[in-house]
Amino acid sequence: MIFEIGFNRGADNPYFLIEKLGAKWFKCADYDILNINVKDFDHLKEILDMVDEEYGDFYSAVISFDPPTIYLDNNI
């Protein structure tokens, strides 16, 4: 399932999302968004584990299925 993925802070540096998590740019109307293909819940857990490894306890993931979105919320 394709999810949009982003940060509430630090969105100016999406390289972690692209290089480590495999997100890809998608043209949407007048702007670009990052999408990530999540194969199943095990793959989702792997993605969240990579976020934890990279950022520790500074981020929480907010996951929505309508629309499909993974939003990394900075707790600071």
Distance bins in CASP14 RR format, pairs under 12 A and 6 or more apart:
PFRMAT RR
TARGET T0000
AUTHOR 0000-0000-0000
RMODE 2
METHOD distances of the structure
MODEL  1
1 35 0 0 0 0 0 1 0 0 0 0 0
1 36 0 0 0 0 1 0 0 0 0 0 0
1 37 1 0 0 1 0 0 0 0 0 0 0
1 38 1 0 1 0 0 0 0 0 0 0 0
1 39 0 0 0 0 1 0 0 0 0 0 0
1 40 0 0 0 0 1 0 0 0 0 0 0
1 41 0 0 0 0 0 1 0 0 0 0 0
1 43 0 0 0 0 1 0 0 0 0 0 0
1 44 0 0 0 0 1 0 0 0 0 0 0
1 63 0 0 0 0 0 1 0 0 0 0 0
1 64 0 0 0 0 0 1 0 0 0 0 0
1 65 0 0 0 0 1 0 0 0 0 0 0
1 66 0 0 0 0 0 1 0 0 0 0 0
1 67 0 0 0 0 0 1 0 0 0 0 0
1 68 1 0 1 0 0 0 0 0 0 0 0
1 69 0 0 0 0 0 1 0 0 0 0 0
1 70 0 0 0 0 0 1 0 0 0 0 0
2 23 0 0 0 0 0 1 0 0 0 0 0
2 24 0 0 0 0 1 0 0 0 0 0 0
2 26 0 0 0 0 1 0 0 0 0 0 0
2 28 0 0 0 0 0 1 0 0 0 0 0
2 33 0 0 0 0 0 1 0 0 0 0 0
2 34 0 0 0 0 0 1 0 0 0 0 0
2 35 1 0 1 0 0 0 0 0 0 0 0
2 36 1 0 0 1 0 0 0 0 0 0 0
2 37 1 0 1 0 0 0 0 0 0 0 0
2 38 1 0 0 1 0 0 0 0 0 0 0
2 39 0 0 0 0 0 1 0 0 0 0 0
2 65 0 0 0 0 0 1 0 0 0 0 0
2 67 0 0 0 0 1 0 0 0 0 0 0
2 68 1 0 0 1 0 0 0 0 0 0 0
2 69 0 0 0 0 0 1 0 0 0 0 0
2 70 0 0 0 0 0 1 0 0 0 0 0
3 17 0 0 0 0 0 1 0 0 0 0 0
3 21 0 0 0 0 0 1 0 0 0 0 0
3 22 0 0 0 0 0 1 0 0 0 0 0
3 23 0 0 0 0 1 0 0 0 0 0 0
3 24 0 0 0 0 0 1 0 0 0 0 0
3 26 0 0 0 0 0 1 0 0 0 0 0
3 33 0 0 0 0 0 1 0 0 0 0 0
3 34 0 0 0 0 1 0 0 0 0 0 0
3 35 1 0 0 1 0 0 0 0 0 0 0
3 36 1 0 1 0 0 0 0 0 0 0 0
3 37 1 0 0 1 0 0 0 0 0 0 0
3 38 1 0 1 0 0 0 0 0 0 0 0
3 39 0 0 0 0 0 1 0 0 0 0 0
3 43 0 0 0 0 0 1 0 0 0 0 0
3 44 0 0 0 0 1 0 0 0 0 0 0
3 47 0 0 0 0 1 0 0 0 0 0 0
3 48 0 0 0 0 0 1 0 0 0 0 0
3 61 0 0 0 0 0 1 0 0 0 0 0
3 62 0 0 0 0 0 1 0 0 0 0 0
3 63 1 0 0 1 0 0 0 0 0 0 0
3 64 0 0 0 0 1 0 0 0 0 0 0
3 65 0 0 0 0 1 0 0 0 0 0 0
3 66 0 0 0 0 0 1 0 0 0 0 0
3 67 0 0 0 0 1 0 0 0 0 0 0
3 68 1 0 1 0 0 0 0 0 0 0 0
3 69 1 0 1 0 0 0 0 0 0 0 0
3 70 1 0 1 0 0 0 0 0 0 0 0
3 71 0 0 0 0 1 0 0 0 0 0 0
3 72 0 0 0 0 0 1 0 0 0 0 0
4 17 0 0 0 0 0 1 0 0 0 0 0
4 23 0 0 0 0 1 0 0 0 0 0 0
4 24 0 0 0 0 0 1 0 0 0 0 0
4 25 0 0 0 0 0 1 0 0 0 0 0
4 26 0 0 0 0 1 0 0 0 0 0 0
4 28 0 0 0 0 1 0 0 0 0 0 0
4 31 0 0 0 0 0 1 0 0 0 0 0
4 32 0 0 0 0 0 1 0 0 0 0 0
4 33 1 0 1 0 0 0 0 0 0 0 0
4 34 1 0 0 1 0 0 0 0 0 0 0
4 35 1 0 1 0 0 0 0 0 0 0 0
4 36 0 0 0 0 1 0 0 0 0 0 0
4 37 0 0 0 0 0 1 0 0 0 0 0
4 38 0 0 0 0 0 1 0 0 0 0 0
4 62 0 0 0 0 0 1 0 0 0 0 0
4 63 0 0 0 0 0 1 0 0 0 0 0
4 64 0 0 0 0 1 0 0 0 0 0 0
4 65 0 0 0 0 0 1 0 0 0 0 0
4 66 0 0 0 0 0 1 0 0 0 0 0
4 67 1 0 0 1 0 0 0 0 0 0 0
4 68 1 0 0 1 0 0 0 0 0 0 0
4 69 1 0 1 0 0 0 0 0 0 0 0
4 70 1 0 0 1 0 0 0 0 0 0 0
4 71 0 0 0 0 1 0 0 0 0 0 0
4 72 0 0 0 0 0 1 0 0 0 0 0
5 11 0 0 0 0 0 1 0 0 0 0 0
5 14 0 0 0 0 1 0 0 0 0 0 0
5 16 0 0 0 0 0 1 0 0 0 0 0
5 17 1 0 1 0 0 0 0 0 0 0 0
5 18 0 0 0 0 1 0 0 0 0 0 0
5 20 0 0 0 0 0 1 0 0 0 0 0
5 21 1 0 0 1 0 0 0 0 0 0 0
5 22 0 0 0 0 1 0 0 0 0 0 0
5 23 1 0 1 0 0 0 0 0 0 0 0
5 24 0 0 0 0 1 0 0 0 0 0 0
5 25 0 0 0 0 0 1 0 0 0 0 0
5 26 0 0 0 0 0 1 0 0 0 0 0
5 33 0 0 0 0 1 0 0 0 0 0 0
5 34 1 0 1 0 0 0 0 0 0 0 0
5 35 1 0 0 1 0 0 0 0 0 0 0
5 36 1 0 1 0 0 0 0 0 0 0 0
5 37 0 0 0 0 0 1 0 0 0 0 0
5 38 0 0 0 0 1 0 0 0 0 0 0
5 44 0 0 0 0 0 1 0 0 0 0 0
5 47 0 0 0 0 1 0 0 0 0 0 0
5 48 0 0 0 0 0 1 0 0 0 0 0
5 50 0 0 0 0 0 1 0 0 0 0 0
5 51 0 0 0 0 1 0 0 0 0 0 0
5 59 0 0 0 0 0 1 0 0 0 0 0
5 61 0 0 0 0 1 0 0 0 0 0 0
5 62 0 0 0 0 0 1 0 0 0 0 0
5 63 0 0 0 0 1 0 0 0 0 0 0
5 64 0 0 0 0 0 1 0 0 0 0 0
5 67 0 0 0 0 0 1 0 0 0 0 0
5 68 0 0 0 0 1 0 0 0 0 0 0
5 69 1 0 0 1 0 0 0 0 0 0 0
5 70 1 0 1 0 0 0 0 0 0 0 0
5 71 1 0 0 1 0 0 0 0 0 0 0
5 72 1 0 0 1 0 0 0 0 0 0 0
6 12 0 0 0 0 0 1 0 0 0 0 0
6 13 0 0 0 0 0 1 0 0 0 0 0
6 14 1 0 0 1 0 0 0 0 0 0 0
6 16 0 0 0 0 0 1 0 0 0 0 0
6 17 1 0 0 1 0 0 0 0 0 0 0
6 18 0 0 0 0 0 1 0 0 0 0 0
6 21 0 0 0 0 0 1 0 0 0 0 0
6 23 0 0 0 0 1 0 0 0 0 0 0
6 32 0 0 0 0 0 1 0 0 0 0 0
6 33 0 0 0 0 1 0 0 0 0 0 0
6 34 1 0 0 1 0 0 0 0 0 0 0
6 35 0 0 0 0 0 1 0 0 0 0 0
6 36 0 0 0 0 1 0 0 0 0 0 0
6 47 0 0 0 0 0 1 0 0 0 0 0
6 51 0 0 0 0 0 1 0 0 0 0 0
6 59 0 0 0 0 0 1 0 0 0 0 0
6 61 0 0 0 0 0 1 0 0 0 0 0
6 62 0 0 0 0 1 0 0 0 0 0 0
6 63 0 0 0 0 0 1 0 0 0 0 0
6 64 0 0 0 0 0 1 0 0 0 0 0
6 69 0 0 0 0 1 0 0 0 0 0 0
6 70 1 0 0 1 0 0 0 0 0 0 0
6 71 1 0 1 0 0 0 0 0 0 0 0
6 72 1 0 1 0 0 0 0 0 0 0 0
6 73 0 0 0 0 1 0 0 0 0 0 0
6 74 0 0 0 0 0 1 0 0 0 0 0
7 13 0 0 0 0 1 0 0 0 0 0 0
7 14 1 0 0 1 0 0 0 0 0 0 0
7 15 0 0 0 0 0 1 0 0 0 0 0
7 16 0 0 0 0 1 0 0 0 0 0 0
7 17 1 0 0 1 0 0 0 0 0 0 0
7 21 0 0 0 0 0 1 0 0 0 0 0
7 23 0 0 0 0 0 1 0 0 0 0 0
7 34 0 0 0 0 1 0 0 0 0 0 0
7 51 0 0 0 0 1 0 0 0 0 0 0
7 54 0 0 0 0 0 1 0 0 0 0 0
7 55 0 0 0 0 1 0 0 0 0 0 0
7 58 0 0 0 0 0 1 0 0 0 0 0
7 59 1 0 0 1 0 0 0 0 0 0 0
7 60 0 0 0 0 0 1 0 0 0 0 0
7 61 0 0 0 0 0 1 0 0 0 0 0
7 62 0 0 0 0 0 1 0 0 0 0 0
7 69 0 0 0 0 0 1 0 0 0 0 0
7 70 0 0 0 0 0 1 0 0 0 0 0
7 71 1 0 0 1 0 0 0 0 0 0 0
7 72 1 0 1 0 0 0 0 0 0 0 0
7 73 0 0 0 0 1 0 0 0 0 0 0
7 74 1 0 0 1 0 0 0 0 0 0 0
7 75 0 0 0 0 0 1 0 0 0 0 0
8 58 0 0 0 0 0 1 0 0 0 0 0
8 59 0 0 0 0 1 0 0 0 0 0 0
8 60 0 0 0 0 0 1 0 0 0 0 0
8 61 0 0 0 0 0 1 0 0 0 0 0
8 62 0 0 0 0 1 0 0 0 0 0 0
8 71 1 0 0 1 0 0 0 0 0 0 0
8 72 1 0 0 1 0 0 0 0 0 0 0
8 73 1 0 1 0 0 0 0 0 0 0 0
8 74 1 0 1 0 0 0 0 0 0 0 0
8 75 0 0 0 0 1 0 0 0 0 0 0
8 76 0 0 0 0 0 1 0 0 0 0 0
9 55 0 0 0 0 0 1 0 0 0 0 0
9 58 0 0 0 0 1 0 0 0 0 0 0
9 59 0 0 0 0 1 0 0 0 0 0 0
9 71 0 0 0 0 0 1 0 0 0 0 0
9 72 0 0 0 0 1 0 0 0 0 0 0
9 73 0 0 0 0 1 0 0 0 0 0 0
9 74 1 0 1 0 0 0 0 0 0 0 0
9 75 0 0 0 0 1 0 0 0 0 0 0
9 76 1 0 0 1 0 0 0 0 0 0 0
10 16 0 0 0 0 1 0 0 0 0 0 0
10 17 0 0 0 0 0 1 0 0 0 0 0
10 55 0 0 0 0 0 1 0 0 0 0 0
10 58 0 0 0 0 0 1 0 0 0 0 0
10 59 0 0 0 0 0 1 0 0 0 0 0
10 72 0 0 0 0 1 0 0 0 0 0 0
10 73 0 0 0 0 0 1 0 0 0 0 0
10 74 1 0 0 1 0 0 0 0 0 0 0
10 76 0 0 0 0 0 1 0 0 0 0 0
11 17 0 0 0 0 1 0 0 0 0 0 0
11 23 0 0 0 0 0 1 0 0 0 0 0
11 32 0 0 0 0 0 1 0 0 0 0 0
11 33 0 0 0 0 0 1 0 0 0 0 0
11 34 0 0 0 0 1 0 0 0 0 0 0
11 71 0 0 0 0 0 1 0 0 0 0 0
11 72 0 0 0 0 1 0 0 0 0 0 0
11 73 0 0 0 0 0 1 0 0 0 0 0
11 74 0 0 0 0 0 1 0 0 0 0 0
13 19 0 0 0 0 0 1 0 0 0 0 0
13 34 0 0 0 0 0 1 0 0 0 0 0
13 54 0 0 0 0 0 1 0 0 0 0 0
13 55 0 0 0 0 0 1 0 0 0 0 0
14 20 0 0 0 0 0 1 0 0 0 0 0
14 21 0 0 0 0 1 0 0 0 0 0 0
14 22 0 0 0 0 0 1 0 0 0 0 0
14 23 1 0 0 1 0 0 0 0 0 0 0
14 24 0 0 0 0 0 1 0 0 0 0 0
14 25 0 0 0 0 1 0 0 0 0 0 0
14 32 0 0 0 0 1 0 0 0 0 0 0
14 33 0 0 0 0 0 1 0 0 0 0 0
14 34 1 0 1 0 0 0 0 0 0 0 0
14 35 0 0 0 0 0 1 0 0 0 0 0
14 36 0 0 0 0 0 1 0 0 0 0 0
14 72 0 0 0 0 0 1 0 0 0 0 0
15 21 0 0 0 0 0 1 0 0 0 0 0
15 22 0 0 0 0 0 1 0 0 0 0 0
15 23 0 0 0 0 1 0 0 0 0 0 0
15 34 0 0 0 0 0 1 0 0 0 0 0
15 54 0 0 0 0 0 1 0 0 0 0 0
16 22 0 0 0 0 1 0 0 0 0 0 0
16 23 0 0 0 0 1 0 0 0 0 0 0
16 34 0 0 0 0 0 1 0 0 0 0 0
16 36 0 0 0 0 0 1 0 0 0 0 0
16 47 0 0 0 0 0 1 0 0 0 0 0
16 50 0 0 0 0 1 0 0 0 0 0 0
16 51 0 0 0 0 1 0 0 0 0 0 0
16 53 0 0 0 0 0 1 0 0 0 0 0
16 54 1 0 1 0 0 0 0 0 0 0 0
16 55 0 0 0 0 1 0 0 0 0 0 0
16 59 0 0 0 0 0 1 0 0 0 0 0
16 72 0 0 0 0 1 0 0 0 0 0 0
17 23 1 0 1 0 0 0 0 0 0 0 0
17 24 0 0 0 0 1 0 0 0 0 0 0
17 25 0 0 0 0 0 1 0 0 0 0 0
17 33 0 0 0 0 0 1 0 0 0 0 0
17 34 1 0 1 0 0 0 0 0 0 0 0
17 35 0 0 0 0 1 0 0 0 0 0 0
17 36 1 0 0 1 0 0 0 0 0 0 0
17 47 0 0 0 0 1 0 0 0 0 0 0
17 50 0 0 0 0 0 1 0 0 0 0 0
17 51 0 0 0 0 1 0 0 0 0 0 0
17 54 0 0 0 0 1 0 0 0 0 0 0
17 55 0 0 0 0 0 1 0 0 0 0 0
17 59 0 0 0 0 0 1 0 0 0 0 0
17 70 0 0 0 0 1 0 0 0 0 0 0
17 71 0 0 0 0 0 1 0 0 0 0 0
17 72 0 0 0 0 1 0 0 0 0 0 0
18 24 1 0 0 1 0 0 0 0 0 0 0
18 25 1 0 0 1 0 0 0 0 0 0 0
18 26 0 0 0 0 0 1 0 0 0 0 0
18 32 0 0 0 0 0 1 0 0 0 0 0
18 34 1 0 0 1 0 0 0 0 0 0 0
18 35 0 0 0 0 0 1 0 0 0 0 0
18 36 0 0 0 0 1 0 0 0 0 0 0
19 34 0 0 0 0 0 1 0 0 0 0 0
19 50 0 0 0 0 0 1 0 0 0 0 0
19 54 0 0 0 0 0 1 0 0 0 0 0
20 36 0 0 0 0 0 1 0 0 0 0 0
20 46 0 0 0 0 0 1 0 0 0 0 0
20 47 0 0 0 0 1 0 0 0 0 0 0
20 49 0 0 0 0 0 1 0 0 0 0 0
20 50 1 0 1 0 0 0 0 0 0 0 0
20 51 0 0 0 0 1 0 0 0 0 0 0
20 53 0 0 0 0 1 0 0 0 0 0 0
20 54 1 0 0 1 0 0 0 0 0 0 0
20 55 0 0 0 0 0 1 0 0 0 0 0
21 34 0 0 0 0 1 0 0 0 0 0 0
21 35 0 0 0 0 0 1 0 0 0 0 0
21 36 1 0 1 0 0 0 0 0 0 0 0
21 37 0 0 0 0 0 1 0 0 0 0 0
21 38 0 0 0 0 1 0 0 0 0 0 0
21 43 0 0 0 0 0 1 0 0 0 0 0
21 44 0 0 0 0 0 1 0 0 0 0 0
21 46 0 0 0 0 1 0 0 0 0 0 0
21 47 1 0 1 0 0 0 0 0 0 0 0
21 48 0 0 0 0 1 0 0 0 0 0 0
21 49 0 0 0 0 0 1 0 0 0 0 0
21 50 1 0 0 1 0 0 0 0 0 0 0
21 51 1 0 0 1 0 0 0 0 0 0 0
21 53 0 0 0 0 0 1 0 0 0 0 0
21 54 0 0 0 0 1 0 0 0 0 0 0
21 55 0 0 0 0 0 1 0 0 0 0 0
21 61 0 0 0 0 0 1 0 0 0 0 0
21 70 0 0 0 0 1 0 0 0 0 0 0
21 72 0 0 0 0 0 1 0 0 0 0 0
22 34 0 0 0 0 1 0 0 0 0 0 0
22 35 0 0 0 0 1 0 0 0 0 0 0
22 36 1 0 0 1 0 0 0 0 0 0 0
22 37 0 0 0 0 1 0 0 0 0 0 0
22 38 0 0 0 0 0 1 0 0 0 0 0
22 43 0 0 0 0 0 1 0 0 0 0 0
22 46 0 0 0 0 0 1 0 0 0 0 0
22 47 0 0 0 0 1 0 0 0 0 0 0
22 50 0 0 0 0 1 0 0 0 0 0 0
23 32 0 0 0 0 0 1 0 0 0 0 0
23 33 0 0 0 0 1 0 0 0 0 0 0
23 34 1 0 1 0 0 0 0 0 0 0 0
23 35 1 0 0 1 0 0 0 0 0 0 0
23 36 1 0 1 0 0 0 0 0 0 0 0
23 37 0 0 0 0 1 0 0 0 0 0 0
23 38 0 0 0 0 0 1 0 0 0 0 0
23 47 0 0 0 0 1 0 0 0 0 0 0
23 50 0 0 0 0 0 1 0 0 0 0 0
23 51 0 0 0 0 0 1 0 0 0 0 0
23 70 0 0 0 0 1 0 0 0 0 0 0
23 72 0 0 0 0 0 1 0 0 0 0 0
24 32 0 0 0 0 0 1 0 0 0 0 0
24 33 0 0 0 0 1 0 0 0 0 0 0
24 34 1 0 0 1 0 0 0 0 0 0 0
24 35 1 0 1 0 0 0 0 0 0 0 0
24 36 1 0 0 1 0 0 0 0 0 0 0
24 37 0 0 0 0 1 0 0 0 0 0 0
25 31 0 0 0 0 0 1 0 0 0 0 0
25 32 1 0 1 0 0 0 0 0 0 0 0
25 33 1 0 0 1 0 0 0 0 0 0 0
25 34 1 0 0 1 0 0 0 0 0 0 0
25 35 1 0 0 1 0 0 0 0 0 0 0
25 36 0 0 0 0 0 1 0 0 0 0 0
26 32 1 0 0 1 0 0 0 0 0 0 0
26 33 1 0 1 0 0 0 0 0 0 0 0
26 34 1 0 0 1 0 0 0 0 0 0 0
26 35 1 0 1 0 0 0 0 0 0 0 0
26 36 0 0 0 0 0 1 0 0 0 0 0
26 37 0 0 0 0 0 1 0 0 0 0 0
27 33 0 0 0 0 1 0 0 0 0 0 0
27 34 0 0 0 0 0 1 0 0 0 0 0
27 35 0 0 0 0 0 1 0 0 0 0 0
28 34 0 0 0 0 0 1 0 0 0 0 0
28 35 0 0 0 0 1 0 0 0 0 0 0
28 67 0 0 0 0 0 1 0 0 0 0 0
33 67 0 0 0 0 0 1 0 0 0 0 0
33 68 0 0 0 0 0 1 0 0 0 0 0
33 69 0 0 0 0 1 0 0 0 0 0 0
33 70 0 0 0 0 0 1 0 0 0 0 0
33 71 0 0 0 0 0 1 0 0 0 0 0
34 69 0 0 0 0 0 1 0 0 0 0 0
34 70 0 0 0 0 1 0 0 0 0 0 0
34 71 0 0 0 0 0 1 0 0 0 0 0
34 72 0 0 0 0 0 1 0 0 0 0 0
35 67 0 0 0 0 0 1 0 0 0 0 0
35 68 0 0 0 0 1 0 0 0 0 0 0
35 69 0 0 0 0 0 1 0 0 0 0 0
35 70 0 0 0 0 1 0 0 0 0 0 0
36 43 0 0 0 0 1 0 0 0 0 0 0
36 44 0 0 0 0 1 0 0 0 0 0 0
36 46 0 0 0 0 0 1 0 0 0 0 0
36 47 1 0 0 1 0 0 0 0 0 0 0
36 48 0 0 0 0 0 1 0 0 0 0 0
36 50 0 0 0 0 0 1 0 0 0 0 0
36 51 0 0 0 0 0 1 0 0 0 0 0
36 61 0 0 0 0 0 1 0 0 0 0 0
36 63 0 0 0 0 0 1 0 0 0 0 0
36 68 0 0 0 0 1 0 0 0 0 0 0
36 69 0 0 0 0 0 1 0 0 0 0 0
36 70 1 0 0 1 0 0 0 0 0 0 0
36 71 0 0 0 0 0 1 0 0 0 0 0
36 72 0 0 0 0 0 1 0 0 0 0 0
37 43 0 0 0 0 1 0 0 0 0 0 0
37 44 0 0 0 0 0 1 0 0 0 0 0
37 47 0 0 0 0 0 1 0 0 0 0 0
37 68 0 0 0 0 0 1 0 0 0 0 0
37 70 0 0 0 0 0 1 0 0 0 0 0
38 44 1 0 1 0 0 0 0 0 0 0 0
38 45 0 0 0 0 0 1 0 0 0 0 0
38 46 0 0 0 0 1 0 0 0 0 0 0
38 47 1 0 0 1 0 0 0 0 0 0 0
38 48 0 0 0 0 0 1 0 0 0 0 0
38 61 0 0 0 0 0 1 0 0 0 0 0
38 63 0 0 0 0 1 0 0 0 0 0 0
38 65 0 0 0 0 0 1 0 0 0 0 0
38 68 0 0 0 0 1 0 0 0 0 0 0
38 69 0 0 0 0 0 1 0 0 0 0 0
38 70 1 0 0 1 0 0 0 0 0 0 0
39 45 0 0 0 0 0 1 0 0 0 0 0
39 46 0 0 0 0 1 0 0 0 0 0 0
39 47 0 0 0 0 0 1 0 0 0 0 0
40 46 0 0 0 0 1 0 0 0 0 0 0
40 47 0 0 0 0 0 1 0 0 0 0 0
41 47 0 0 0 0 0 1 0 0 0 0 0
41 48 0 0 0 0 0 1 0 0 0 0 0
41 63 0 0 0 0 0 1 0 0 0 0 0
41 65 0 0 0 0 0 1 0 0 0 0 0
42 48 0 0 0 0 0 1 0 0 0 0 0
42 49 0 0 0 0 0 1 0 0 0 0 0
43 49 0 0 0 0 0 1 0 0 0 0 0
43 50 0 0 0 0 0 1 0 0 0 0 0
43 70 0 0 0 0 0 1 0 0 0 0 0
44 50 0 0 0 0 0 1 0 0 0 0 0
44 51 0 0 0 0 0 1 0 0 0 0 0
44 61 0 0 0 0 1 0 0 0 0 0 0
44 63 1 0 0 1 0 0 0 0 0 0 0
44 65 0 0 0 0 0 1 0 0 0 0 0
44 68 0 0 0 0 0 1 0 0 0 0 0
44 70 0 0 0 0 1 0 0 0 0 0 0
45 51 0 0 0 0 0 1 0 0 0 0 0
45 52 0 0 0 0 0 1 0 0 0 0 0
45 61 0 0 0 0 0 1 0 0 0 0 0
45 63 0 0 0 0 0 1 0 0 0 0 0
46 52 0 0 0 0 0 1 0 0 0 0 0
46 53 0 0 0 0 0 1 0 0 0 0 0
47 53 0 0 0 0 0 1 0 0 0 0 0
47 54 0 0 0 0 0 1 0 0 0 0 0
47 61 0 0 0 0 1 0 0 0 0 0 0
47 63 0 0 0 0 0 1 0 0 0 0 0
47 70 1 0 0 1 0 0 0 0 0 0 0
47 72 0 0 0 0 0 1 0 0 0 0 0
48 54 0 0 0 0 0 1 0 0 0 0 0
48 55 0 0 0 0 0 1 0 0 0 0 0
48 56 0 0 0 0 0 1 0 0 0 0 0
48 59 0 0 0 0 1 0 0 0 0 0 0
48 60 0 0 0 0 1 0 0 0 0 0 0
48 61 1 0 1 0 0 0 0 0 0 0 0
48 62 0 0 0 0 0 1 0 0 0 0 0
48 63 0 0 0 0 1 0 0 0 0 0 0
48 70 0 0 0 0 1 0 0 0 0 0 0
48 72 0 0 0 0 1 0 0 0 0 0 0
49 55 0 0 0 0 0 1 0 0 0 0 0
49 56 0 0 0 0 0 1 0 0 0 0 0
49 61 0 0 0 0 0 1 0 0 0 0 0
50 56 0 0 0 0 0 1 0 0 0 0 0
50 59 0 0 0 0 0 1 0 0 0 0 0
50 61 0 0 0 0 0 1 0 0 0 0 0
50 70 0 0 0 0 0 1 0 0 0 0 0
50 72 0 0 0 0 0 1 0 0 0 0 0
51 57 0 0 0 0 0 1 0 0 0 0 0
51 58 0 0 0 0 1 0 0 0 0 0 0
51 59 1 0 1 0 0 0 0 0 0 0 0
51 60 0 0 0 0 1 0 0 0 0 0 0
51 61 1 0 0 1 0 0 0 0 0 0 0
51 62 0 0 0 0 0 1 0 0 0 0 0
51 63 0 0 0 0 0 1 0 0 0 0 0
51 70 0 0 0 0 1 0 0 0 0 0 0
51 71 0 0 0 0 0 1 0 0 0 0 0
51 72 1 0 0 1 0 0 0 0 0 0 0
51 73 0 0 0 0 0 1 0 0 0 0 0
51 74 0 0 0 0 0 1 0 0 0 0 0
52 58 0 0 0 0 1 0 0 0 0 0 0
52 59 1 0 0 1 0 0 0 0 0 0 0
52 60 0 0 0 0 1 0 0 0 0 0 0
52 61 0 0 0 0 1 0 0 0 0 0 0
52 72 0 0 0 0 0 1 0 0 0 0 0
53 59 0 0 0 0 0 1 0 0 0 0 0
54 72 0 0 0 0 1 0 0 0 0 0 0
55 61 0 0 0 0 0 1 0 0 0 0 0
55 72 1 0 0 1 0 0 0 0 0 0 0
55 73 0 0 0 0 0 1 0 0 0 0 0
55 74 0 0 0 0 1 0 0 0 0 0 0
55 75 0 0 0 0 1 0 0 0 0 0 0
55 76 0 0 0 0 0 1 0 0 0 0 0
56 72 0 0 0 0 0 1 0 0 0 0 0
56 74 0 0 0 0 0 1 0 0 0 0 0
56 75 0 0 0 0 1 0 0 0 0 0 0
56 76 0 0 0 0 0 1 0 0 0 0 0
57 73 0 0 0 0 0 1 0 0 0 0 0
57 74 0 0 0 0 0 1 0 0 0 0 0
57 75 1 0 0 1 0 0 0 0 0 0 0
57 76 0 0 0 0 1 0 0 0 0 0 0
58 72 0 0 0 0 1 0 0 0 0 0 0
58 73 0 0 0 0 1 0 0 0 0 0 0
58 74 1 0 0 1 0 0 0 0 0 0 0
58 75 1 0 1 0 0 0 0 0 0 0 0
58 76 1 0 1 0 0 0 0 0 0 0 0
59 70 0 0 0 0 0 1 0 0 0 0 0
59 71 0 0 0 0 1 0 0 0 0 0 0
59 72 1 0 1 0 0 0 0 0 0 0 0
59 73 1 0 0 1 0 0 0 0 0 0 0
59 74 1 0 1 0 0 0 0 0 0 0 0
59 75 1 0 0 1 0 0 0 0 0 0 0
59 76 0 0 0 0 1 0 0 0 0 0 0
60 70 0 0 0 0 0 1 0 0 0 0 0
60 71 0 0 0 0 1 0 0 0 0 0 0
60 72 1 0 0 1 0 0 0 0 0 0 0
60 73 1 0 1 0 0 0 0 0 0 0 0
60 74 0 0 0 0 1 0 0 0 0 0 0
60 75 1 0 1 0 0 0 0 0 0 0 0
60 76 0 0 0 0 0 1 0 0 0 0 0
61 69 0 0 0 0 0 1 0 0 0 0 0
61 70 1 0 1 0 0 0 0 0 0 0 0
61 71 1 0 0 1 0 0 0 0 0 0 0
61 72 1 0 1 0 0 0 0 0 0 0 0
61 73 1 0 0 1 0 0 0 0 0 0 0
61 74 0 0 0 0 0 1 0 0 0 0 0
61 75 0 0 0 0 0 1 0 0 0 0 0
62 69 1 0 0 1 0 0 0 0 0 0 0
62 70 1 0 0 1 0 0 0 0 0 0 0
62 71 1 0 1 0 0 0 0 0 0 0 0
62 72 1 0 0 1 0 0 0 0 0 0 0
62 73 1 0 1 0 0 0 0 0 0 0 0
62 74 0 0 0 0 0 1 0 0 0 0 0
62 75 0 0 0 0 0 1 0 0 0 0 0
63 69 1 0 0 1 0 0 0 0 0 0 0
63 70 1 0 1 0 0 0 0 0 0 0 0
63 71 1 0 0 1 0 0 0 0 0 0 0
63 72 0 0 0 0 0 1 0 0 0 0 0
63 73 0 0 0 0 0 1 0 0 0 0 0
64 70 0 0 0 0 1 0 0 0 0 0 0
64 71 1 0 0 1 0 0 0 0 0 0 0
64 73 0 0 0 0 0 1 0 0 0 0 0
END
